[in-house]
Structure formats: structure tokens, C-alpha cells
Amino acid sequence: MERRSTLATVLTYLAANVVFLIVVAPFIWLVIMSISPAEALSQKPLRWWPSEVDFSNYHQLLDYTGGKGRDFLSALFNSIRASGAATLLALIVAVPAAWVVSRVRSMGWSLSVVVLLYMLPPVALAVPLYMVLARLGMLNSVLGLAAIYLAILAPFTTWLIKSGFDALPGEIESAASMDGARLDQMLRLISIPLIAPIISTAAIFALLLAWDEFFYALLFTSGVQAKTVTVAIAEISGGRETNYGAIAAAGVIAALPPVFIGLVLQKALISGLTQGGVKG
């Protein structure tokens, strides 16, 4: 019995390490590419580590005085503004909406219908969204992009946060109501703090979805004032000659904010995933 337990432990750790390598290996290779000279990336066979380390790609992208660096940093800042604003607004909309859908059972079907819209390919909504943004004068703007992201994120975050309210006993809110608490006080002082880990988890997922979005950013932005970092990385690969080192460096820089947020909020993320099992 003890041998079987030891073997199961070893296999579990082995499987965890294999999964870790599969997930982390592409990012490690991305970092190696970003510090490799251009000639090292074109030689065959490729070397696992360059003979000399070259940080010129990072210098070009982070140098605000240069044209390439100024455009890339502007796109990075646009992504922060668009994804941050969309995530914040999505939470403001989703928290009360999730409470209503959770407590009024007859409205559950409406959220299910909205979530089913995620099965539509993005291109199916491209023309209607383009016409709406054009009519509102919000094409090629960070505000317009944030509005699109809000429309995408609000149902998703509502669905996630609803699972937290579903797991919260209604007796707690009933007791607060009997003690004279208003609805806004009950939500602000009791319900929301109790499901804070789930709200944090929803915020992280929403931010990552908005940060990684490419299709609508490419379609609805054309200038430096609204272009996001995903579009900027795609433009680096354009032209007759592809600078793989610059693309890798841009990918590393673009990955740092989500990685940092994930590391800082990993306890809240794990707590939110385990505390509220997502229910239909």
C-alpha cells in the first residue's frame, strides 16, 4: 500500500513537471530568441543558446525617441487603457447583473442565451459592430475598442460571478435584510466581500481576454493613437524581411503585464477557482 502511494506521488510530480515544461518551454524559447543576434536565428541547426547575448531588440522597442520604440510603447499603453477600462466597466456591470440573475431564477435563461452568442465567430459580428462604431464616431479610438471589449466581457464576467452568488447562502442576505440593511448596503458590506476571490478571478480572466484580443483591434484601428500591442507585434512581422528577434522581444514585453498580474494575484485566482464551482 505504501509502495503504491509512493508510486502515485512520483507519477503525480512527474506529470506536473511535464505539464510545466510544456507550458513554460515556448516562453523560454521566446526569451532566448529575443536576446539572440539575427544571424543566430537564421543558422541551421538552431542553437539552444546564442554564442553572444544581444539586447538590441529590447533597446529598439523601449527607446521612446526612436520611431519603432515610440509606436510600440504607444500601442502597449493603448492596450493597458483599453483592457483596463473594459475590465473595470465589465465588473461594474457584471456584479449587480450576476446578483439579479442568481437571485431571480426566472431570468437565468437570459444569461444562457447571451453566453451562447460566444459560439458565433468574431467575423459574424464585425460588420454590425463596425457600423455602430462608425455611427458613433468611435472608429480608430481606444474608447471604441474598450466599448467592444466591454460588450464581449460583460456576459462572461457575469456568468463567472453568478457562480459565486449561487454558492452564497440566501439566509445571510435575508438576515441582513431583517436587520434593516438596504440592498446596496447588503451587497457592498456582505455579499461582495464574501465572493471577492471569485470577482478577482473574473477580473483576471477578463483582463487577459481583452489584452490578447487581436481581430477587432486589427479591424477597428488603423492609427498609432488606437493601435494595440497585439496589432503592433503583427506589424513587426510585416514587410519583405522578418525580424524574428524583434517579434520575440515584443512578445516577451507584451507577456510581462499579464504574467505579473497572475503572479501577484495567484492566491486570489486559486481561491476563486476553488471557492465557486461554475454552475450553469
C-alpha positions in Angstrom: 0.0 0.0 0.0 2.9 2.3 0.9 4.7 1.5 -2.4 1.5 2.3 -4.4 1.2 5.6 -2.6 4.8 6.5 -3.3 4.5 5.5 -6.9 1.3 7.6 -7.3 3.2 10.6 -5.7 6.1 10.2 -8.1 3.9 9.9 -11.1 1.9 12.9 -10.0 5.0 15.1 -9.6 6.4 13.7 -13.0 3.1 14.6 -14.7 3.1 18.1 -13.1 6.7 18.7 -14.3 5.9 17.6 -17.8 2.9 19.9 -18.0 5.1 22.7 -16.5 7.7 22.2 -19.2 5.1 22.1 -22.0 3.6 25.4 -20.8 6.9 27.2 -20.0 9.1 25.9 -22.8 7.6 28.1 -25.5 8.1 31.2 -23.4 11.7 30.3 -22.5 12.4 29.8 -26.2 10.8 33.2 -26.9 13.2 34.8 -24.4 16.2 33.1 -26.0 15.1 34.3 -29.4 14.7 37.8 -28.2 18.3 38.0 -27.0 19.8 36.2 -30.0 21.6 38.0 -32.9 19.7 38.0 -36.2 22.3 35.7 -37.8 22.0 33.1 -35.0 18.2 32.8 -35.7 18.8 32.0 -39.4 21.6 29.4 -39.0 20.9 25.7 -39.2 20.7 23.9 -37.0 19.5 26.4 -34.4 21.4 26.6 -31.2 19.7 26.4 -27.8 21.7 29.3 -26.5 23.3 32.1 -28.6 27.1 32.5 -28.6 26.6 36.1 -27.6 23.7 37.9 -25.9 22.2 40.8 -27.9 19.7 43.2 -26.2 19.4 45.5 -29.2 15.8 44.3 -29.9 14.7 45.5 -26.5 16.6 48.7 -26.9 14.8 49.5 -30.2 11.3 48.7 -28.7 11.8 50.5 -25.5 13.5 53.6 -26.9 10.8 56.2 -27.0 13.0 58.6 -29.1 13.0 56.1 -32.0 10.1 55.6 -34.4 9.7 51.9 -33.8 10.0 52.2 -30.0 7.6 55.2 -29.8 5.0 53.3 -31.8 5.4 50.1 -29.8 5.2 51.8 -26.4 2.2 53.8 -27.6 0.5 50.5 -28.6 1.4 49.0 -25.2 -0.2 51.9 -23.4 -3.3 51.7 -25.6 -3.7 48.0 -24.6 -3.4 48.9 -21.0 -6.0 51.6 -21.3 -8.5 49.6 -23.4 -8.2 46.3 -21.5 -8.1 48.1 -18.1 -11.2 50.3 -18.8 -13.1 47.4 -20.3 -12.4 45.1 -17.3 -13.3 47.8 -14.8 -16.6 48.6 -16.6 -17.4 44.9 -17.1 -17.1 44.3 -13.3 -19.3 47.3 -12.6 -21.9 45.9 -14.9 -21.5 42.2 -14.1 -21.6 42.3 -10.3 -25.2 43.6 -9.9 -26.3 41.7 -13.1 -24.9 38.5 -11.6 -26.7 39.0 -8.3 -30.0 39.6 -10.1 -29.7 36.6 -12.3 -28.7 34.4 -9.4 -31.5 35.5 -7.1 -34.2 35.8 -9.7 -34.2 32.2 -11.1 -36.6 33.0 -13.9 -34.0 35.3 -15.5 -31.4 32.6 -15.8 -32.3 31.8 -19.4 -31.4 35.3 -20.5 -27.8 34.9 -19.4 -27.6 31.5 -21.1 -28.8 33.0 -24.4 -26.2 35.8 -24.2 -23.4 33.3 -23.3 -24.4 31.2 -26.3 -23.5 34.2 -28.5 -19.9 33.4 -27.8 -20.3 30.5 -30.2 -20.6 32.9 -33.0 -17.3 33.6 -34.9 -16.0 37.1 -34.4 -16.2 37.8 -38.1 -20.0 37.4 -37.9 -20.3 40.4 -35.7 -17.7 42.5 -37.5 -20.0 44.4 -39.9 -22.7 45.3 -37.3 -20.0 46.5 -34.8 -18.2 48.4 -37.4 -21.5 50.2 -38.4 -22.2 51.0 -34.7 -18.8 52.5 -34.1 -18.9 54.4 -37.4 -22.2 55.9 -36.5 -21.0 56.9 -33.0 -17.7 58.3 -34.4 -15.7 55.9 -32.3 -13.7 54.1 -35.0 -9.9 54.1 -34.6 -10.1 55.1 -30.9 -9.2 53.5 -27.6 -12.7 54.3 -26.3 -14.4 52.5 -29.2 -12.2 49.5 -28.7 -12.9 49.5 -24.9 -16.6 49.6 -25.7 -16.3 46.5 -28.0 -14.3 44.7 -25.3 -17.0 45.6 -22.7 -19.7 44.0 -24.8 -17.6 40.9 -25.0 -16.5 40.7 -21.4 -19.7 41.7 -19.6 -21.6 38.4 -20.2 -18.6 36.3 -19.5 -17.8 38.1 -16.2 -21.5 38.0 -15.2 -21.5 34.2 -15.8 -18.4 33.7 -13.6 -19.6 36.0 -10.8 -23.0 34.4 -10.8 -21.4 31.2 -9.6 -20.2 33.0 -6.5 -23.7 34.3 -5.7 -25.2 30.9 -6.4 -22.8 29.4 -3.7 -23.6 32.1 -1.2 -26.5 31.1 1.2 -29.5 33.3 0.8 -30.1 33.2 4.5 -27.1 35.5 5.0 -28.7 38.2 2.9 -32.2 37.5 4.4 -30.7 38.1 7.9 -29.1 41.3 6.8 -32.3 42.5 5.3 -34.2 41.7 8.5 -31.7 43.8 10.4 -32.6 46.8 8.3 -29.8 46.7 5.7 -30.7 48.3 2.4 -29.9 46.4 -0.8 -26.9 48.4 -1.7 -25.5 48.0 1.9 -26.1 44.3 1.8 -24.2 43.9 -1.5 -21.4 46.3 -0.5 -20.8 45.1 3.1 -21.8 41.4 3.0 -22.3 39.7 -0.4 -19.5 41.2 -2.4 -16.8 40.8 0.2 -17.7 37.2 0.7 -17.3 36.4 -3.1 -14.3 38.8 -3.5 -12.0 35.9 -4.7 -14.4 35.0 -7.4 -14.7 38.6 -8.5 -10.9 38.8 -8.6 -10.8 35.6 -10.7 -13.3 37.1 -13.2 -11.3 40.3 -13.4 -8.1 38.4 -14.2 -9.8 36.4 -16.9 -11.5 39.4 -18.4 -8.2 41.4 -18.4 -6.4 38.5 -20.2 -9.2 38.2 -22.8 -9.1 41.9 -23.6 -5.3 42.0 -23.5 -4.9 39.2 -26.0 -7.7 40.2 -28.4 -6.4 40.8 -31.9 -9.2 40.5 -34.5 -11.3 43.6 -33.5 -8.2 45.6 -32.7 -6.9 44.9 -36.2 -10.2 45.7 -37.8 -11.3 48.8 -36.0 -7.9 50.6 -35.5 -5.6 52.0 -38.2 -3.5 54.7 -36.5 -0.9 54.9 -33.7 -3.4 56.6 -31.4 -5.5 53.5 -31.0 -3.4 50.5 -32.2 -2.9 47.8 -29.5 0.1 45.8 -28.7 -1.2 42.7 -30.5 -1.5 44.6 -33.7 1.9 46.2 -33.2 3.5 42.8 -32.9 1.8 41.7 -36.1 3.1 44.7 -37.9 6.7 44.0 -36.9 6.4 40.8 -38.9 5.2 42.7 -42.0 7.3 43.8 -44.9 9.9 41.9 -47.0 12.2 41.0 -44.2 11.0 39.4 -40.9 12.9 40.3 -37.7 12.3 37.2 -35.6 14.3 38.7 -32.7 12.2 41.8 -32.6 9.0 39.8 -32.7 10.2 37.7 -29.8 11.2 40.7 -27.8 7.9 42.3 -28.4 6.1 39.1 -27.3 8.1 39.0 -24.1 7.4 42.6 -23.3 3.7 42.1 -24.1 3.5 39.0 -21.9 5.1 40.7 -18.8 2.0 42.6 -17.6 -0.4 39.5 -17.6 2.4 37.4 -16.0 3.0 40.0 -13.3 -0.7 40.3 -12.6 -1.0 36.5 -12.4 1.9 36.1 -10.0 0.6 38.9 -7.7 -3.0 37.7 -7.7 -2.4 33.9 -7.9 -3.8 33.3 -4.4 -7.0 35.1 -5.3 -7.2 33.3 -8.6 -6.8 29.8 -7.0 -9.2 30.7 -4.2 -11.8 32.0 -6.7 -11.5 28.9 -8.9 -11.9 26.5 -5.9 -14.4 28.5 -3.9 -17.1 28.9 -6.6 -17.7 26.0 -8.8 -19.1 27.4 -12.0 -22.7 26.4 -12.3 -24.9 26.6 -15.3 
